[in-house]
Amino acid sequence: MKKIFVFAVVFFIAASAFGEQRLKWPEIKTDLPFDNSIKYNRLDNGFRYLIKKNNTPEKRAALYLGVMAGSVYETEEERGIAHFLEHMVFCGSKNFKPGELINYFQKIGMDFGADTNAHTGFDETVYKIYLPQGKKEDLKDAMIILNDFAFNALIPEEEVEREKKVVLAEMSARDSADYRTRVKLYNFLFDGLILPKRFPIGEKEVVENADQKILKKFYNSMYTPERMVLAVTGDIDADEAEKLVKEVFSGEKKEILPKNIPDFGKLKNKKGIQSFYHFEKETASTSVSINFIKEIDIFESSFSFESKWLKRYMVSLILNYRLNSILEKGAPFESANNFTFPFMKRILWSNITGKTSPENFEKTLFVLAEELKKINEQGFHEFELERVKNEVLKILERDVETSNTRDTKSLASSIISSAMSGDIIVSPEDSQKIFSPFVKKVSLEDLNNSFREIWDLKNISVCVTGNLLIENNPIEKISASVKKAFLQEVKADEKKSGKVFPYLEIPEKKSGIKEKILLEPEITRIILENNNVINYKKTDFDENKVFFKASFGKGRAFEPKDKKGLYSLSSRVLNTSGLDSISREELGISLSDKDVSLKFGVDEESLYFSGRASKNDLETLFMLLYHYINDPGVKQNAYELSLKRLKTSYEKKLKSVDGNLSLKAGAFFAENDYRFEPVTYDDAVKISLDDIKTFISDNFKNKAFEISVVGDFDEKNLEELVLKYFAVDEKREKIENHIPKPVSFPKGKTKEIEVDTKIKSAFVMAGIKTDDMYPIDNSRALNLCARIIDDRLRVNIREKLGAAYSPFAYNNPSKIYENYGGLFMGVKTSPETTEIVKNEIKNIISRLRKEKITDDEFERAINPLLSSIATQVQKNSYWLNTVLDGSFKNGVQLEWAKTIVSGYSALTKEIVQKKCDKYLLSENISFFTVKSEDSTDKSLKD
């Protein structure tokens, strides 16, 4: 079990333990059973490994090497060296000269970034290799590479100076108002600990002055066998893999050099209620958070520990239910959430946060405080206990049902995370066996006591950050508001209604099957007499999971100009409203023991509902869709909340370089066509609630559905459900393939936008007109061409110039707009280097025509692509969204699926070169550039 309760909260830092306690793993004594499907052991030199066979997807294998060498192990003079070193191990080793490794990865079918990557955290560095094949020779090569990373990195001085530019570019790319706020917040909340002084990205001055000596010193002292763990998963022979681990890693020994490891520190006591304030004008909202933080003893995995945190997780779930209920009724905030987390196994951190507007910060504080006080004084309710029990039991059940088809990369990540944290890995089957009985016995008193353990309301920190400007005595003013908030009397909760779903009667079917067709590849299509269409494909990619999409009507490409924003706002309002006759909270209670999800959306071509369900809950999913179609919710509170969120989202993007790119680049590359412009608040407020009701009613009642289903289901049962829920209408408007008004692509145009921001940054987006998706051979060749350009961007702009951390290129042909598509190149860089980047892009395109594609780069482009396709066709998302959805209107999609492997395999260097020569004229490149107005250099900590 990978701490499904503790780590269910999405968080950006791994909760691994600081200190040497983890070195004892896996010999830690525990009353929890270790997953016996995993081979694990320690070599004589202290190196540890875990190996698990996993066949999803077929052939592929993942190897993750974890090193206890994160930023908290750095001295003052080393801040950023752990992360810098992560870069350097790729830049030359015993078996690979500088510049060779990435080429090698590509030749064997791996994508740089997607299939080989690394990350550095507070107390760990993890290296990741995702192999196209789990064969013996490939596993051995991957282990030799990881062994080089671990023990044989060269760290040549010339590479240090070159890679330094890339690290600084990454540092610049990560700078943001949110990051700066987090640094300030950590300094307040974790005062006394080393954490706030050791963010993994490091200090600019340290990186600028780093040399081979300081990097090697850290490497030789921290990269030692006993500080490492290797996780190997995938379509492998586990016994063979274990022999290879012993062969490759057993001989490695290192003299443990003395290292001045900084003390973790001691949290400064914050008695009473403390206040914190930080202003960032470049955010678009105000964040109000209440925090309780205390140090805890370092713990080891046990039933006692897991069950304690299971109750705490249940408490957090209920608190989130309550926050969502407040939002549904009308709240002063736009969103709210909470978590309780054992941060680095040393700190208990409970947090509740509301995002709001500046003028509503005090109202938001009052609501959050009231909810905490209410629970503290009145406790939870029986219906909340029942709901949370159902949901946790369903999680345990789902983990068992899907255990045989877990994704190899996700599994490797989970295993290495547990190992680096010193946690015992328990199988899903044992987790359910052990914890289901415990969950069923949890009482209201248990949860009430758990709440009071994780929330001491007499000793909290209230933090107000974002765009609320308080010019005089902000702490004093916030503290006064906090005092009032916690002195308020709280009202008793209203009684909640019982379960009311399902509440609509399903009428007798009025329509039957008009035609049933068996299509290739192994797809069945049913056409009903009422014009609804069902496509389905049974797969075994995800055990006990079913995925679903129902498309209908016309999408954004057909939105009237005088109703711009109608489609986007309608989807927001419906998803926020839920059903008309019951609230979202009531629906959540009713479905708490079901594994289903459903949402409404809009794409360019059509409107759609998408969802998923467990195999046993498939009828509930169809039932839920039937209710949405026949009783959609379009509620005033949801409308007002959607407008607020849209405004905040838009204004936040306007205040950053990346945000302006996402808002305005699309329209530039469509000659300012309104359909490619973002929906603004001014657009949205012109759309009334009645407009949305009419739009939804017209489409939901009249348009025929093309329903696509993939996954693990019983085909006879599926057909029965289709007839039960979608043959109840006599007639719906036929599904037709509509062609939108054409759109133009600019040639040789340039636009530059400056953003008023103190974050020094720039983004250059280049585009060249190509074509639509038809014929597919043309698109495939251009996709490969884009990969070759992507690699040249990496070599020239990242490696040689050091002007960007992660430049990219991709081909984007339209499936709906005739003759429209583009090959795009993106580079996030500094304001001073935008012209250099533009010139280099032009040179790359020009040289591609003059110097031609080489055999080497063609091989390094095609092999990773074929590996990616081999994995892609084993995913339900591919068959649902790329093949089945829309295939009734566009039957050629089924042909594309049949020829995807053979079509790409048939491409040659000459075919791709011919397409490059036809489309890629440097004089046709259009540039869209966004950069900060202030180009004065600023460090991340400013």
VOVO-595950 format. One record per residue (C-alpha): residue in three letters; x, y, z. Coordinates in steps of 0.25 Angstrom, whole numbers, padded with zeros to 4 digits, always signed. Layout:
BEGIN
alaXYZ;...
end
This chain:
BEGIN
met+0000+0000+0000;lys+0006+0014-0004;lys-0001+0022+0007;ile-0014+0024+0000;phe-0019+0032+0011;val-0008+0041+0015;phe-0004+0044+0001;ala-0017+0045-0005;val-0016+0060-0004;val-0009+0066-0016;phe+0004+0072-0012;phe+0016+0077-0019;ile+0027+0071-0009;ala+0029+0057-0006;ala+0027+0054+0009;ser+0040+0046+0011;ala+0048+0046+0025;phe+0060+0055+0027;gly+0071+0048+0034;glu+0077+0034+0034;gln+0064+0026+0039;arg+0062+0023+0024;leu+0075+0015+0023;lys+0069+0004+0032;trp+0059+0001+0021;pro+0054-0010+0018;glu+0059-0016+0031;ile+0049-0008+0039;lys+0041-0016+0048;thr+0026-0014+0045;asp+0012-0022+0047;leu+0009-0019+0033;pro+0011-0029+0022;phe+0021-0025+0011;asp+0015-0027-0003;asn+0021-0041-0006;ser+0020-0039-0021;ile+0032-0029-0020;lys+0046-0035-0019;tyr+0054-0026-0009;asn+0068-0027-0003;arg+0080-0020+0001;leu+0094-0023-0006;asp+0106-0025+0003;asn+0111-0011+0000;gly+0098-0005+0005;phe+0091-0003-0009;arg+0076-0006-0008;tyr+0066-0010-0019;leu+0052-0014-0022;ile+0047-0022-0034;lys+0033-0024-0038;lys+0027-0030-0051;asn+0016-0022-0057;asn+0010-0024-0071;thr+0003-0011-0074;pro+0007-0006-0084;glu+0013-0018-0090;lys+0028-0019-0093;arg+0032-0006-0086;ala+0040-0005-0073;ala+0043+0006-0063;leu+0055+0008-0055;tyr+0056+0018-0044;leu+0068+0021-0036;gly+0066+0029-0023;val+0078+0036-0016;met+0077+0042-0002;ala+0083+0055-0007;gly+0073+0066-0007;ser+0074+0081-0004;val+0073+0080+0012;tyr+0087+0073+0011;glu+0093+0085+0005;thr+0102+0095+0013;glu+0100+0110+0011;glu+0111+0110+0001;glu+0104+0098-0007;arg+0090+0103-0008;gly+0085+0098-0022;ile+0097+0088-0024;ala+0088+0076-0022;his+0079+0080-0033;phe+0091+0085-0042;leu+0098+0071-0040;glu+0085+0065-0045;his+0087+0072-0058;met+0102+0068-0058;val+0101+0053-0057;phe+0095+0053-0071;cys+0107+0061-0077;gly+0118+0050-0077;ser+0121+0038-0070;lys+0130+0025-0070;asn+0122+0019-0082;phe+0117+0031-0089;lys+0124+0043-0093;pro+0118+0057-0092;gly+0107+0058-0102;glu+0105+0043-0105;leu+0095+0039-0095;ile+0083+0046-0100;asn+0086+0041-0114;tyr+0087+0027-0109;phe+0074+0028-0102;gln+0067+0033-0115;lys+0073+0022-0123;ile+0067+0011-0114;gly+0054+0018-0115;met+0053+0027-0103;asp+0048+0041-0103;phe+0057+0051-0096;gly+0049+0057-0084;ala+0037+0047-0086;asp+0045+0034-0084;thr+0057+0039-0077;asn+0057+0050-0067;ala+0060+0053-0052;his+0055+0062-0041;thr+0062+0068-0028;gly+0054+0070-0016;phe+0057+0074-0001;asp+0063+0061+0002;glu+0064+0053-0010;thr+0068+0052-0024;val+0062+0042-0033;tyr+0066+0038-0047;lys+0056+0031-0057;ile+0058+0022-0069;tyr+0046+0017-0077;leu+0050+0006-0086;pro+0043+0003-0099;gln+0047-0012-0096;gly+0048-0019-0083;lys+0058-0030-0090;lys+0070-0034-0083;glu+0080-0026-0091;asp+0072-0013-0090;leu+0071-0015-0075;lys+0086-0017-0073;asp+0089-0005-0082;ala+0079+0004-0073;met+0085-0001-0061;ile+0099+0002-0066;ile+0094+0016-0069;leu+0088+0018-0055;asn+0101+0012-0049;asp+0109+0023-0056;phe+0099+0033-0051;ala+0101+0028-0037;phe+0116+0025-0037;asn+0123+0029-0050;ala+0119+0043-0054;leu+0131+0051-0059;ile+0126+0065-0057;pro+0136+0071-0067;glu+0139+0086-0064;glu+0135+0090-0078;glu+0121+0083-0077;val+0119+0090-0063;glu+0120+0103-0070;arg+0111+0099-0082;glu+0101+0093-0073;lys+0101+0105-0063;lys+0094+0113-0074;val+0083+0102-0075;val+0081+0102-0060;leu+0080+0117-0059;ala+0070+0117-0070;glu+0062+0106-0062;met+0063+0115-0050;ser+0057+0127-0058;ala+0046+0118-0064;arg+0041+0114-0050;asp+0040+0128-0045;ser+0026+0133-0042;ala+0018+0141-0033;asp+0013+0127-0027;tyr+0027+0123-0025;arg+0031+0135-0018;thr+0019+0135-0009;arg+0022+0120-0005;val+0036+0124-0001;lys+0031+0135+0008;leu+0020+0126+0014;tyr+0030+0115+0017;asn+0039+0125+0024;phe+0028+0129+0033;leu+0021+0115+0035;phe+0034+0107+0037;asp+0043+0117+0044;gly+0054+0110+0051;leu+0055+0099+0041;ile+0065+0098+0030;leu+0054+0096+0020;pro+0051+0110+0016;lys+0066+0112+0013;arg+0067+0100+0004;phe+0057+0101-0007;pro+0063+0091-0017;ile+0064+0101-0029;gly+0075+0107-0021;glu+0081+0121-0021;lys+0086+0128-0033;glu+0099+0133-0028;val+0103+0119-0023;val+0100+0113-0037;glu+0107+0124-0044;asn+0119+0122-0036;ala+0119+0107-0036;asp+0130+0099-0041;gln+0135+0085-0043;lys+0141+0084-0029;ile+0128+0087-0021;leu+0120+0078-0030;lys+0129+0066-0028;lys+0130+0069-0013;phe+0115+0067-0012;tyr+0115+0056-0021;asn+0126+0048-0015;ser+0120+0050-0001;met+0105+0048-0003;tyr+0105+0038-0015;thr+0108+0025-0007;pro+0102+0011-0009;glu+0095+0011+0005;arg+0088+0024+0001;met+0082+0018-0011;val+0070+0010-0015;leu+0066+0005-0029;ala+0052+0001-0033;val+0050-0007-0046;thr+0036-0010-0051;gly+0030-0014-0064;asp+0029-0026-0074;ile+0041-0033-0069;asp+0047-0046-0064;ala+0048-0042-0049;asp+0058-0053-0046;glu+0067-0048-0058;ala+0066-0034-0054;glu+0071-0037-0039;lys+0083-0044-0045;leu+0086-0032-0053;val+0085-0023-0041;lys+0095-0031-0034;glu+0104-0032-0046;val+0104-0017-0048;phe+0103-0011-0034;ser+0110-0021-0025;gly+0124-0017-0028;glu+0121-0002-0025;lys+0127+0003-0012;lys+0131+0017-0008;glu+0139+0023+0003;ile+0129+0031+0011;leu+0135+0045+0011;pro+0132+0054+0023;lys+0120+0063+0020;asn+0115+0075+0028;ile+0100+0072+0028;pro+0092+0083+0033;asp+0083+0081+0045;phe+0068+0080+0042;gly+0065+0091+0052;lys+0054+0092+0062;leu+0041+0099+0059;lys+0039+0112+0067;asn+0027+0111+0075;lys+0016+0120+0071;lys+0007+0121+0083;gly-0006+0127+0081;ile-0012+0132+0068;gln-0001+0138+0059;ser-0003+0146+0046;phe+0005+0147+0033;tyr+0003+0156+0021;his+0010+0156+0007;phe+0006+0164-0005;glu+0008+0160-0019;lys+0001+0169-0029;glu+0003+0159-0040;thr-0007+0149-0034;ala-0022+0151-0038;ser-0027+0147-0025;thr-0025+0147-0010;ser-0022+0134-0002;val-0027+0133+0012;ser-0021+0121+0020;ile-0022+0116+0034;asn-0011+0106+0038;phe-0008+0098+0050;ile+0007+0092+0050;lys+0014+0084+0060;glu+0026+0075+0061;ile+0024+0061+0062;asp+0033+0049+0065;ile+0039+0042+0053;phe+0030+0029+0051;glu+0031+0016+0044;ser+0020+0009+0036;ser+0011+0001+0045;phe-0004-0002+0046;ser-0005+0008+0057;phe+0001+0019+0049;glu-0007+0016+0036;ser-0020+0015+0044;lys-0017+0028+0051;trp-0015+0035+0038;leu-0026+0028+0031;lys-0036+0035+0041;arg-0029+0048+0039;tyr-0031+0046+0024;met-0046+0044+0026;val-0046+0057+0034;ser-0040+0064+0023;leu-0050+0058+0013;ile-0062+0063+0021;leu-0057+0077+0023;asn-0055+0077+0008;tyr-0070+0073+0006;arg-0074+0084+0015;leu-0066+0094+0007;asn-0072+0090-0006;ser-0086+0091+0001;ile-0083+0105+0005;leu-0079+0108-0010;glu-0091+0102-0015;lys-0100+0111-0007;gly-0092+0124-0009;ala-0079+0127-0003;pro-0070+0139-0001;phe-0059+0131-0008;glu-0057+0125-0021;ser-0051+0112-0017;ala-0046+0105-0004;asn-0039+0093+0001;asn-0032+0086+0012;phe-0021+0076+0015;thr-0014+0070+0027;phe+0000+0065+0024;pro+0012+0058+0031;phe+0021+0068+0024;met+0035+0061+0023;lys+0030+0051+0034;arg+0034+0062+0044;ile+0023+0072+0044;leu+0008+0071+0045;trp+0002+0082+0036;ser-0013+0084+0035;asn-0017+0095+0025;ile-0030+0101+0021;thr-0030+0111+0009;gly-0040+0120+0002;lys-0037+0127-0011;thr-0045+0140-0012;ser-0045+0155-0016;pro-0038+0165-0008;glu-0051+0172-0003;asn-0056+0158+0002;phe-0043+0154+0010;glu-0050+0156+0024;lys-0063+0149+0020;thr-0055+0137+0015;leu-0047+0137+0028;phe-0060+0137+0036;val-0066+0126+0028;leu-0053+0117+0029;ala-0052+0120+0044;glu-0067+0117+0046;glu-0066+0104+0040;leu-0054+0100+0048;lys-0061+0105+0061;lys-0073+0098+0057;ile-0067+0084+0056;asn-0058+0086+0068;glu-0071+0090+0077;gln-0082+0081+0070;gly-0074+0070+0063;phe-0078+0063+0050;his-0091+0057+0046;glu-0095+0042+0044;phe-0098+0045+0029;glu-0084+0050+0027;leu-0078+0038+0034;glu-0086+0029+0025;arg-0082+0036+0013;val-0067+0037+0016;lys-0067+0022+0020;asn-0073+0018+0007;glu-0063+0026-0001;val-0051+0021+0006;leu-0056+0006+0005;lys-0058+0009-0010;ile-0044+0014-0011;leu-0039+0001-0005;glu-0048-0008-0014;arg-0044+0000-0026;asp-0029-0002-0023;val-0031-0017-0023;glu-0040-0017-0035;thr-0029-0010-0043;ser-0017-0016-0037;asn-0013-0025-0049;thr-0013-0013-0059;arg-0006-0002-0052;asp+0002+0007-0061;thr+0017+0003-0060;lys+0022+0017-0059;ser+0012+0021-0048;leu+0016+0008-0041;ala+0031+0011-0041;ser+0028+0025-0036;ser+0020+0019-0025;ile+0030+0009-0021;ile+0042+0018-0021;ser+0034+0028-0013;ser+0031+0018-0002;ala+0045+0013-0002;met+0051+0027-0001;ser+0041+0030+0011;gly+0044+0017+0018;asp+0030+0013+0017;ile+0025-0002+0016;ile+0019-0005+0003;val+0006-0013+0005;ser-0002-0020-0006;pro-0016-0014-0010;glu-0021-0028-0006;asp-0015-0027+0008;ser-0019-0013+0009;gln-0033-0016+0007;lys-0033-0028+0016;ile-0026-0020+0027;phe-0033-0006+0026;ser-0047-0009+0022;pro-0051-0015+0035;phe-0045-0003+0042;val-0052+0007+0033;lys-0065+0000+0036;lys-0063+0002+0051;val-0059+0016+0051;ser-0069+0024+0060;leu-0073+0039+0060;glu-0065+0040+0073;asp-0052+0035+0066;leu-0053+0046+0055;asn-0057+0057+0065;asn-0045+0053+0074;ser-0036+0052+0061;phe-0040+0066+0057;arg-0036+0072+0071;glu-0023+0065+0069;ile-0020+0072+0056;trp-0026+0085+0059;asp-0022+0092+0072;leu-0030+0105+0069;lys-0023+0112+0081;asn-0010+0111+0073;ile-0012+0115+0059;ser-0005+0123+0048;val-0014+0131+0039;cys-0008+0135+0025;val-0013+0145+0016;thr-0006+0146+0002;gly-0008+0150-0012;asn-0014+0163-0018;leu-0020+0169-0005;leu-0012+0182-0003;ile-0012+0187+0012;glu-0003+0199+0012;asn-0002+0202+0027;asn+0000+0192+0039;pro-0005+0180+0031;ile-0002+0170+0042;glu-0009+0178+0052;lys-0021+0179+0043;ile-0021+0164+0039;ser-0020+0160+0054;ala-0032+0169+0058;ser-0040+0162+0047;val-0035+0148+0052;lys-0039+0151+0066;lys-0053+0155+0062;ala-0054+0143+0054;phe-0051+0133+0065;leu-0059+0140+0075;gln-0072+0139+0067;glu-0083+0129+0071;val-0086+0118+0062;lys-0100+0113+0058;ala-0104+0099+0058;asp-0103+0091+0045;glu-0116+0090+0037;lys-0121+0076+0035;lys-0118+0069+0022;ser-0127+0062+0013;gly-0126+0047+0010;lys-0122+0040-0002;val-0131+0044-0014;phe-0123+0039-0026;pro-0128+0033-0036;tyr-0141+0041-0036;leu-0145+0040-0051;glu-0154+0029-0056;ile-0148+0023-0069;pro-0159+0022-0079;glu-0161+0010-0088;lys-0152+0009-0100;lys-0159+0015-0113;ser-0147+0012-0122;gly-0140+0000-0125;ile-0127-0004-0133;lys-0127+0000-0147;glu-0113-0006-0150;lys-0102-0013-0143;ile-0088-0013-0150;leu-0075-0020-0147;leu-0064-0011-0151;glu-0049-0012-0151;pro-0041-0012-0142;glu-0050-0020-0133;ile-0060-0009-0131;thr-0076-0010-0131;arg-0085+0000-0135;ile-0100+0001-0132;ile-0109+0011-0139;leu-0122+0013-0133;glu-0135+0016-0140;asn-0136+0029-0133;asn-0122+0033-0139;asn-0114+0031-0126;val-0101+0024-0129;ile-0092+0015-0120;asn-0078+0011-0123;tyr-0071+0001-0113;lys-0058-0006-0112;lys-0055-0016-0101;thr-0041-0016-0096;asp-0033-0021-0085;phe-0023-0009-0083;asp-0030-0005-0070;glu-0036-0016-0062;asn-0050-0013-0057;lys-0050+0001-0063;val-0060+0006-0073;phe-0058+0020-0080;phe-0069+0027-0087;lys-0071+0039-0096;ala-0084+0044-0102;ser-0083+0055-0113;phe-0094+0063-0119;gly-0097+0077-0125;lys-0087+0087-0130;gly-0075+0091-0123;arg-0067+0104-0122;ala-0064+0105-0136;phe-0078+0108-0139;glu-0081+0118-0127;pro-0088+0131-0132;lys-0079+0143-0131;asp-0090+0151-0123;lys-0091+0140-0113;lys-0076+0138-0111;gly-0074+0131-0097;leu-0087+0124-0098;tyr-0081+0110-0099;ser-0070+0112-0089;leu-0079+0118-0079;ser-0090+0108-0081;ser-0080+0096-0078;arg-0075+0103-0065;val-0089+0106-0060;leu-0094+0092-0063;asn-0082+0085-0056;thr-0084+0094-0044;ser-0099+0093-0043;gly-0100+0078-0044;leu-0115+0074-0046;asp-0127+0083-0045;ser-0135+0075-0035;ile-0124+0072-0025;ser-0111+0079-0020;arg-0097+0074-0023;glu-0096+0071-0009;glu-0108+0062-0009;leu-0103+0055-0022;gly-0089+0053-0015;ile-0096+0046-0003;ser-0104+0037-0012;leu-0092+0033-0020;ser-0082+0031-0009;asp-0082+0016-0010;lys-0081+0017-0026;asp-0068+0018-0034;val-0074+0028-0045;ser-0070+0042-0050;leu-0076+0050-0061;lys-0074+0064-0067;phe-0079+0073-0078;gly-0070+0079-0088;val-0068+0086-0101;asp-0057+0084-0111;glu-0056+0090-0125;glu-0065+0080-0132;ser-0076+0077-0122;leu-0082+0077-0108;tyr-0079+0065-0100;phe-0081+0057-0087;ser-0069+0049-0083;gly-0068+0040-0071;arg-0063+0027-0065;ala-0068+0016-0056;ser-0064+0003-0050;lys-0069-0009-0057;asn-0080-0012-0047;asp-0084+0003-0047;leu-0086+0004-0062;glu-0101+0005-0061;thr-0100+0016-0050;leu-0092+0024-0060;phe-0102+0023-0071;met-0113+0026-0061;leu-0105+0039-0057;leu-0104+0043-0071;tyr-0119+0041-0074;his-0122+0050-0062;tyr-0112+0061-0067;ile-0119+0060-0081;asn-0133+0061-0075;asp-0131+0070-0063;pro-0119+0078-0064;gly-0116+0088-0054;val-0114+0103-0058;lys-0114+0110-0045;gln-0112+0125-0041;asn-0101+0122-0030;ala-0093+0114-0040;tyr-0095+0124-0051;glu-0089+0135-0042;leu-0078+0126-0037;ser-0074+0122-0051;leu-0073+0137-0055;lys-0064+0140-0043;arg-0055+0128-0046;leu-0054+0132-0061;lys-0051+0147-0057;thr-0040+0142-0047;ser-0034+0132-0057;tyr-0033+0142-0068;glu-0027+0153-0060;lys-0017+0144-0054;lys-0012+0140-0068;leu-0012+0155-0072;lys-0001+0157-0061;ser+0009+0147-0066;val+0017+0144-0078;asp+0012+0130-0079;gly-0002+0134-0077;asn-0002+0144-0088;leu+0004+0134-0097;ser-0008+0124-0094;leu-0018+0136-0096;lys-0013+0142-0109;ala-0004+0133-0117;gly-0016+0125-0122;ala-0023+0137-0128;phe-0010+0142-0134;phe-0008+0129-0142;ala-0022+0129-0147;glu-0022+0144-0152;asn-0030+0149-0140;asp-0042+0140-0142;tyr-0051+0142-0131;arg-0053+0127-0129;phe-0038+0126-0125;glu-0039+0137-0115;pro-0041+0134-0100;val-0054+0137-0093;thr-0053+0149-0085;tyr-0061+0154-0073;asp-0067+0165-0082;asp-0071+0154-0092;ala-0077+0145-0081;val-0085+0155-0074;lys-0093+0158-0087;ile-0098+0143-0086;ser-0110+0142-0077;leu-0115+0130-0069;asp-0127+0129-0079;asp-0117+0129-0091;ile-0110+0117-0084;lys-0123+0110-0081;thr-0128+0111-0096;phe-0114+0106-0101;ile-0114+0094-0092;ser-0129+0091-0095;asp-0128+0092-0110;asn-0116+0083-0110;phe-0119+0073-0099;lys-0134+0070-0104;asn-0132+0070-0119;lys-0118+0066-0123;ala-0114+0051-0126;phe-0103+0045-0118;glu-0090+0038-0123;ile-0087+0030-0110;ser-0073+0023-0110;val-0070+0013-0099;val-0056+0006-0097;gly-0051-0003-0086;asp-0054-0015-0078;phe-0069-0018-0079;asp-0079-0029-0082;glu-0084-0026-0097;lys-0098-0032-0095;asn-0100-0023-0082;leu-0095-0011-0089;glu-0105-0013-0101;glu-0116-0015-0091;leu-0112-0002-0084;val-0111+0006-0097;leu-0125+0002-0101;lys-0131+0004-0087;tyr-0125+0019-0086;phe-0124+0023-0100;ala-0135+0017-0108;val-0146+0024-0100;asp-0147+0036-0110;glu-0154+0034-0123;lys-0145+0043-0132;arg-0134+0052-0130;glu-0127+0061-0141;lys-0117+0053-0149;ile-0102+0053-0146;glu-0096+0061-0158;asn-0082+0065-0161;his-0082+0081-0161;ile-0071+0089-0167;pro-0068+0102-0160;lys-0064+0115-0166;pro-0050+0115-0171;val-0039+0121-0163;ser-0025+0127-0168;phe-0011+0125-0163;pro-0002+0137-0163;lys+0011+0137-0172;gly+0023+0144-0168;lys+0016+0153-0158;thr+0022+0157-0144;lys+0015+0162-0131;glu+0021+0166-0118;ile+0014+0168-0105;glu+0020+0174-0092;val+0015+0170-0079;asp+0016+0179-0066;thr+0023+0168-0057;lys+0035+0168-0048;ile+0037+0153-0052;lys+0048+0154-0063;ser+0044+0145-0074;ala+0040+0144-0089;phe+0034+0134-0098;val+0036+0133-0113;met+0026+0125-0121;ala+0028+0122-0135;gly+0018+0116-0145;ile+0019+0112-0160;lys+0006+0109-0168;thr+0005+0094-0171;asp-0008+0087-0174;asp-0020+0080-0168;met-0020+0066-0164;tyr-0024+0060-0177;pro-0018+0052-0183;ile-0012+0046-0171;asp+0001+0042-0178;asn+0004+0057-0179;ser+0001+0059-0165;arg+0010+0048-0160;ala+0022+0052-0168;leu+0020+0066-0162;asn+0019+0061-0148;leu+0033+0054-0150;cys+0038+0066-0156;ala+0034+0074-0144;arg+0042+0064-0135;ile+0054+0066-0143;ile+0053+0081-0141;asp+0050+0079-0126;asp+0063+0072-0125;arg+0071+0083-0133;leu+0065+0093-0123;arg+0070+0085-0112;val+0084+0084-0117;asn+0085+0098-0122;ile+0077+0106-0112;arg+0078+0098-0100;glu+0091+0091-0101;lys+0100+0101-0109;leu+0094+0115-0105;gly+0088+0111-0092;ala+0077+0121-0095;ala+0065+0112-0090;tyr+0062+0100-0081;ser+0052+0093-0090;pro+0050+0098-0104;phe+0040+0089-0112;ala+0033+0087-0126;tyr+0021+0080-0130;asn+0012+0079-0142;asn-0003+0083-0140;pro-0012+0080-0152;ser-0027+0083-0151;lys-0037+0072-0152;ile-0048+0082-0154;tyr-0043+0094-0161;glu-0040+0091-0175;asn-0025+0095-0180;tyr-0022+0100-0166;gly-0010+0095-0157;gly+0003+0099-0153;leu+0017+0094-0148;phe+0020+0102-0136;met+0033+0104-0128;gly+0033+0110-0114;val+0044+0115-0106;lys+0043+0121-0092;thr+0055+0130-0090;ser+0060+0143-0084;pro+0056+0157-0090;glu+0070+0160-0095;thr+0071+0147-0103;thr+0058+0147-0111;glu+0064+0152-0124;ile+0076+0142-0123;val+0065+0131-0121;lys+0057+0136-0133;asn+0070+0136-0142;glu+0073+0122-0137;ile+0059+0117-0141;lys+0061+0123-0154;asn+0074+0117-0156;ile+0069+0103-0152;ile+0058+0104-0162;ser+0067+0109-0173;arg+0078+0098-0170;leu+0067+0087-0170;arg+0065+0090-0185;lys+0079+0093-0189;glu+0087+0082-0180;lys+0076+0072-0181;ile+0072+0062-0170;thr+0083+0052-0166;asp+0081+0037-0165;asp+0085+0038-0150;glu+0075+0049-0146;phe+0064+0042-0154;glu+0067+0029-0146;arg+0067+0037-0133;ala+0053+0043-0137;ile+0046+0031-0142;asn+0050+0021-0132;pro+0044+0028-0120;leu+0032+0031-0128;leu+0029+0017-0131;ser+0031+0013-0116;ser+0021+0024-0112;ile+0011+0018-0122;ala+0013+0004-0117;thr+0009+0009-0103;gln-0002+0019-0108;val-0010+0008-0115;gln-0010+0000-0101;lys-0018+0012-0095;asn-0033+0013-0094;ser-0031+0028-0095;tyr-0026+0027-0109;trp-0037+0018-0114;leu-0048+0026-0108;asn-0043+0040-0111;thr-0035+0038-0124;val-0042+0027-0131;leu-0056+0024-0126;asp-0061+0038-0123;gly-0066+0045-0135;ser-0063+0033-0144;phe-0078+0032-0149;lys-0077+0046-0155;asn-0062+0043-0159;gly-0060+0029-0163;val-0046+0031-0167;gln-0042+0031-0152;leu-0044+0016-0152;glu-0034+0015-0164;trp-0024+0023-0157;ala-0024+0014-0145;lys-0022+0002-0154;thr-0010+0008-0161;ile-0004+0016-0149;val+0008+0006-0148;ser+0010+0003-0162;gly+0008+0017-0167;tyr+0019+0023-0158;ser+0028+0011-0160;ala+0027+0013-0175;leu+0032+0027-0174;thr+0046+0030-0179;lys+0056+0041-0178;glu+0053+0045-0192;ile+0038+0046-0190;val+0040+0054-0178;gln+0050+0063-0185;lys+0041+0065-0196;lys+0030+0070-0187;cys+0040+0079-0179;asp+0044+0085-0193;lys+0030+0088-0197;tyr+0025+0094-0184;leu+0036+0100-0176;leu+0040+0113-0183;ser+0048+0122-0173;glu+0041+0134-0179;asn+0027+0129-0175;ile+0031+0128-0160;ser+0022+0136-0152;phe+0027+0140-0138;phe+0018+0143-0125;thr+0027+0148-0114;val+0023+0152-0100;lys+0033+0158-0090;ser+0033+0165-0077;glu+0035+0180-0078;asp+0045+0181-0067;ser+0058+0174-0071;thr+0065+0177-0059;asp+0071+0164-0053;lys+0065+0159-0040;ser+0067+0147-0032;leu+0056+0137-0028;lys+0057+0141-0014;asp+0054+0156-0017;
end
